[in-house]
Amino acid sequence: MRRPLRAAGLLTLALLTVLPSAALGQARSLFAGADPDIEVADGRYWIYPTGGEGLSPWSSTDMAQWTRGDPLIRLKDIPWVRNDRAPIHFLWAPDMVQAKGGWFFYYSVGPQNPTPSRIGVAVCKGPAGPCTDSGRPLVNDGGKGFEAIDPQVFVDPKTQTPYLYAGGSAGAKLRAWTLKPDMVTIDREVPVETPPNFTEGAFMHYRSGVYYLSYSAGQWNHANYQVHYAVALSPTGPWRYGGALLQADKKFKGPGHHSFFQDPKDGAWYIVYHRWENVPGNGPYDGQRRVAIQKISYRADGAILPIKMN
């Protein structure tokens, strides 16, 4: 029998026996896109999906009707990409963060070959931009079993320390760093264990004394793509595995690469993710993924209830 974790003097995770899935409210299919990050600001919800040559936000006042904004940043705006002799680049999996009195936009520049993937950061005027690249890659040591993709920055509410999580796919390795107060410079790398079934797309959120590390498992263009999670009492572990949260069903395939947020309007927690809709078989799939949003729930002991999409 596993010993329980304790936080704030209370038994919070007895842990974490995954219960049968329970429907937690209808998922809303929003727009074509993938790898969504979400922020709430200025009375609007802002979603930042993967782009190609540019990264644009989508915004809404009600989580139902969404409008696409102008690009926050484009490949041609990034000097260290312009000067690279690699034949092709794409912008992937961004993460917008409001911290230290400003807005900071983190993104992947890939693919891994012929040059290693890298992570960049831009400083923005607000959630709708405009954004200006910092002038240099933030993480520039991809390769050798690590792919520098899928950045997520989490500011620890206890210490106000900003942590950068990144990695996946090629090697499926998770790494973490602390950032300096300017939010555009690495302070130091911190040891972190790669959790079970990790592929990519790490996301950290904090609730009631517990740190929740969630991430994608499986292959991005197959039905086995899904969301798993682990928990800890610090932002760098040690992790206690919680199991799968979000998996394919008969109608929706390959849900993953997600973010969580707490709605300031009602205090409820939501997950935003992408999925393949109305595709047969188990993959590989081609074509457009769609972004979806759905309310989630927690058990009394802190475990997240598995999510049923339909």
ABEGO torsion letter per residue (X at the ends): XBBBBBBGGBBABOOBBBBBBBBAEBBBBABBEBGBBBBBBGGBBBBBBBBBABBBBBBBAAGABBBBBBBABBAAABAAAAABABABBBBBGBBBBBBGGBBBBBBBBOBAOABBBBBBBBBBABAAOBBBBAGBBABAABEGGBBBBGBBBBBBAAAGBBBBBBEEGBGGBBBBBBBBAAGABBABBBBBBBBBGBABGBBBBBBGGBBBBBBBBEBAABAABBBBBBBBABAAOBBBBAEBABBBBAABBGBEGBBBBBBAAAGBBBBBBBBBBGBBEAOBBBEBBBBBBBBBBBBAAGBBBBBBAX
